[in-house]
Amino acid sequence: MSTRRDFIKASTLLGFGGTVPTFLGRTALAAEPLGKSDKDTILVVVQLTGGNDGLNTVVPYANEQYYKLRPTIAIPKNQVRKLNDSLGLHPAMDAMAKLHADDAALCVVQGVGYPNPSQSHFRSMDIWQAASTDETLTEGWLGKGLKQKPLATFHLAASANEVAPLALAGAPARAPSITSLEDFQLKTTAASGKDQAAQKSIITSAATSGRGGSAANPLLDFVSRTATNTYASSERLKQIGKGYTPKVPYPETGLGNRLKLAAQLIEAGVGARIFYVSLDGFDTHAGQGAATGAHANLLRQVSDAIAAFYKDLAGRGHGNRVCVMTFSEFGRRGGENGSKGTDHGSGAPMFLVGGKVKPGIVGDNPNLAKLEKGNLPFATDFRSVYAAVLEKWLGLDAKSVLGAEFKPAGVFKS
């Protein structure tokens, strides 16, 4: 027969389920230990929202047509960070240029897009996130992939109000949106400080002792074991947050902070395999700038944050486990407009960063002499890049996700 003490303990522990992060609760309920494997690959998707200008990101500095199309916003040849004898990165992307030169950890996929492209932000972003041009899109490419293999996934949000992307929709379990390690900390439901202390004492005691139930009270025993796993996960994350010293400094930017959070979770060994993060502001219709200005500031944030993230993880032995992939819903027009900016276009580059990516340029450079109504023609279907990431990196069946056969792009080393 249960005692009043057992009743209080059971009530408190049952309430514990609503006070812990969803990811930790699910992990505990599954009764699978958290951990990491040197063989587990990790994908970090960086979404550049607004339509990034690919032509000023990967600059065809040897092409005189580029300078004719952009008389005021073209990047001067002597400022381009050269990748080869015809292409280079925007000068604000010096950190990623060094990943190419010093680490052979940068892959640039040129002219990425899809047939009959939409120039609506919302429609084109949905197409990229769902990997489909169907009229109605309710599931994302990563969400579909997670039906095959339930890989732990995080949406790293800029704020508590940021909605998880369509790319993750359709997964068997909702990917948690988190903003900091504090989202993982042990919380209580009591109102007063005294009651909070009492609740935490019961949870801590049950979790650290591994006791709290009995054969006579199997529910309490189950909840106690759940608390043990979840409490251990929360405490480990708290400690890694306190003692985490990056191998290289991260930029004090929103993207830098979120990628640092991803690095902390990877190092903590919570078993996460997919991270998704977004950066807004790439809709540069006016005052885009050239070597300096609004677009340069965005590219610097992307470059510095991704380079720091890779260097930090490589310094911890995870360099060959991680792949960062960037994309934007479309590129910009070949020529500048009357407001010294660029309008919605089509084909644009993608970046992949990691120890196992194929370094250098993949795909054909856009032909600036044969623009299609001012747009850069695409040469590589983005679903070919996704196919490579799904099959070669995450070990998933790409055809069932993409709905058709797309030859995987050669973005990884053999």
N, C-alpha and C positions, 0 to 999 in steps of 0.2 A: 504494500500500500504506500503511495507516495506521501511524503511529508510536506508540510508547508514550505520547508527550505527547498525541497526539490521543485515545488511548484514555482517558487520565485526564480530559482535558477533556470528552469525550463522557459519561463516567460521571458526572461532577459535574453537568453541565448536565441530563442525564436525571433525575438526582435532584432537580434544581431544581423539577421539576413537582410534587413532593410537599411543597414547602416554601413555596409561595405560596398566597394565598387563592384559593378556587375561582372566584370572580367574575373576578379578574384573569387567572387561567389560561385560563378560557373565552374571555375577551375577546381575549387574545393568540392563542389557537388559531384563533379566527374571523378573525384578521388584519384586524379592523376597528378603525380609530383611535377612541380615546376622545375625547369632546368634548361640547359642549352647543350647543343651538340655542335661541334666544330664542322659537322657536315651540313647542318641546316642553313639554307640560304635565306637571305632577308631582302625584301623589296621595299624601297622607299619611293613613293610616287610624289612628285612635286608638281602641282598644277599651277600654271601661270595664267591667271584669269584675266580676260580682257582682249586677248589676241596679240601675242607678242610679235614685234617686228623682227622677223627672222633675218632680213637682209642687213640690218644694222647689228645683229647679234653675231652671225657668222658672215663676215664681210668678204665679198669677192674683190679684194683690193687690186687685183691685176686686171680687172675688167673695166675698161674706160666707159662702157655703157652705164655702169653703176653710178659713176660720177655725173653723167649727163642726166640720169633720171632723178638725181638727188643733189641739186646744186648747192643747197644750204645745209642739209642734214647728213650728208655723206661723211664717213669717218676718214680722215686724212691717212694716206698710205703709211706715213712714217709713225703713226700712232697705233696701228693695228698690231695685235699680238699674234704673230704668224703661226699657223698650223702647218702650212706647206707653201709651195711657191705661188699659190693662187688664192688661198683662203686664210682668214685669220679671225680671231675673236675681237670683239669690242674691247677697247683699252680698259674699261671698267671691270673686265673679266680676267684680270691678270692672275688671280688665284687659280682659276680653272685652267688657264693657259699653262700654268706651272704643273698642274696635274698631268697634262699632256706631255710636256717636255721632260719633267723629272721623274714621274711615276708611271707613265704609260697607262694611265687609269681613266682616260677620257675617250669616249666614242661619240662622234657627231654623225647623226643620220640626216642627210640632206633631202630637201624637197618632199617632206612627209605631208600627206593629206588623204583625200578620198574622192571618188568620182562625183561630179555634179555637186560641188560643195555648197553648203548653206553659209550665208554671211550674217545670219542672225546669231548673236551671242548664245542665246538660250538653246536654240535648236542644235547648233553645231556642238556646243558643250555636251548636250545630251547624247549626241551621236558618238562623240569620243568616249564618254563615260559608259555608254551601253555597248559600244563596239557594234552598233547596228544602225542602219538607216530606216528601219521600220517606222511607220507613222506613230505608233503608240509604243513608248519605251518605259518599262516599269522596273527592269532589273539591270544591274551593272555588270561589267565584264568581270570584275573581281568577285562580286557577289555570286555570280554563276560558278566561277571557279571554286569558291569555297563550299559549294554543294558537293563537289568531288572529294575535297579534302579539307576538313575544318581547321584551317590555320589561324592561330590567334592573330587578330587584327586590331589596330588602333587608328582612329581618326584624331589627329593632333590639331585641335581647334585653336583659332586665334582668340576666341572668347566663348563663354558659356552659351551664347546665342547662335553660334555658327552651326548650321545644320549639316549632318553627315552627307557626303556626296552620293549621287545616284550610282556611282561606280561600285559602291559597297552594298547597294540594295539587292535583296534576293538571297542573301546569305542565310544559312540556317539559324544563326544567332546574330543579333544586332551588334555591330562593332561599336565599342564604347567611344564616345567623344571626350577627350581629356585635354586639359589646359596646363596642368602641372602635376608634379608628384604628390601634391597635397590631395589630389582627387583620390588617391589610394589609401589615405590615412584612416585609421580606426576612428569612427564617430559613434556617438551615443544619441539616443532619442529622448533622454530625460531633459526636463526644463531647468531644474536647479543644479547648481554646482555640486551640492552634496549627493544628489541622486545620480548625476553623471559619473561622479567618482565611484559610487557603489556599483553602477552598471559596468563600468570599465574594469573594476576589480573582479567581478564575477566572470566577465568574458576572458580577461587575462589569465585568471586562475584556471579556468577550464581549458583554455587553449594551451597554456604552458605545461599543465600537468597531464593533459591528454585524457583527463577523467571528467566526469560530470554526469554520466549516465550509468545505467546498469542493465542487466538482462531483464529486470522487472520494468524498466522504462526505456524501451528501444528508441523511442522518438528523441528523448533527451540524449541518449548515447550517440545517435546519428548527428544531431545538431552539434554536440560537443566535438565530434570528429571533424565536422565541417568547420567549426570555429578554429580548431587547431591548424588546419591547412591554410585557412584564410588569414588568420592572425600572423602566421609565420611569413606569408607572402607580403603582407602589409608592413611588417617590421623590417623585412629585408629591403624593401623599397625605401623605407624611411632612412635606413642606414646608408644605402648607396647614395641617396640624395645628400646626406650630410657630408660624406667623405669623398665625393666625386671630384677629382681634379683632372680636367681635360688635358690630354697630351699636347694640345695646341689651343690657344685662346679662340673662343667663339666670338663673332661680332655681336655687339649689343643691339640686335635687331629682332623683330618678331620671328622671322624665319630662323635666325640663328638660335634663338631660345627654344623653338620647337624641335629643331634638329638635335640640339643638345639633349632635350628630353628623350628623344628617340634613342640617342646613344646611351643614356643612363638606363633605360629599360632593357636595351640589348645587353649591356654589361651586367645588369642585375639578374639576367637569366630567367625572365618571366616567360620565355618560350614564344615571344611575339615574332611573327614572320613577315607581316605586312604593316606598313605605316603609310598614312595618306595625309598630305599637308597641302594647303593652298596659299598662294600669294596674289593679291589683287592689284589692279592699277595699270594694266598693260594696254588699255584702250587709248592710245596716244594719238588722237585726232589733231591736236594742236600743241605747239610748243614742245615737240618731242625732244629736241636737242640733238646734238651730234656726239662728239667725244665726251661732252658734259651735258648735264640737264636731267630732265625727269626720267627718260628712259635709261640713261647711264646709271642713275641712282638705283633703279630697280635691278638692273643687271649686276651691279656691284653687290647688292644684297643677296641675290641668288648665288653668285660666284663665291663670295666669301663664306657664306653659310655652308654650301655643299662641300667646298674644299676643306673647311675646318672639320666638318662631320666625318669625311672620309679619312683625313689625316689622324683624327682622334681615334677612330675605330681601327685603322691600320696599325697604329701604335699599340693597340691592345690585342692584336692578333686576329682581328675580325675583317681585315681588308678584303680577303677573298670570299667572305660570306655575304657581303653587302653589295647591292646594286641600287643606285639612285637613278630614277628615270624622270625626266621633265617632259611636259607637253603643254600646249596651249590650244584653245579651240580652233584657231586659224591664225594665219600670218597676216601681213599687211600688203598693200599694193606695192608694185615695183617702184613707182614714182612718188615723190612727195606731193602733198596737196598745197593749196594756197595759204594754209594756216601753219606752214612749217611743221606739219605732222604727216601721218600716214593713215589711210582709210582701210577698212576691212578688206582682207585679201583671202588667199588660200594656202598654198604650200609653204611650209616653214620647217626649220630644223628641230630635231629632238636631241637631247643629251642623255647619255648613260655614263655613269661614273662607278667604278669599282675595280677590284683587282683582277676580275675575270672577264671584263668587257674587252672587245677587240679595239685596240687603240687606233685613233686616226679617223679618217672620213669614210663613211659608208653611204653609198648611193650617189646618183648623179647630181651635179650642181645645176641649179635652175638656169635655163637659157634666157638671158635678159633681152635678147633680140627677138624672142618669140613669146611675148606676154599674151595672155588670153584675156582680152578686155581689161588690160592693166594688171592682171593677176599673174603671179608666178605659177607656172604649171607644176603639178605634183608629180613626183617620180616613184615614190614609195608609199604604198597604202599603209596607214598607221596600224591596221590589223595584222600586217606582217611583223611589225615590231612587237605587238602584243603576243602574237603566236610564239615568237622566240622567248619572250619573258615567261609565258605560261608553260611552254614545253621544256625549254632548256634550263630555265631558272627555278621555277616552282614545281616542276614535275607534274603538270596537269595536262589533260587532253584539250588542246586548243580548239579543235573542230567543234566539239560539243559546246564550247563557250561562245565561239564566234559565229556558229551557224553555217560555216562553209570552210573549205580548205584554203588556207593562206600559207604560202611558203614562208617559214620563219626567216626573218631578216638576219644577215650575218653579223650580229652585234656582240656575240660572245666568242671567246677563244675556243679553238677546237678542243 
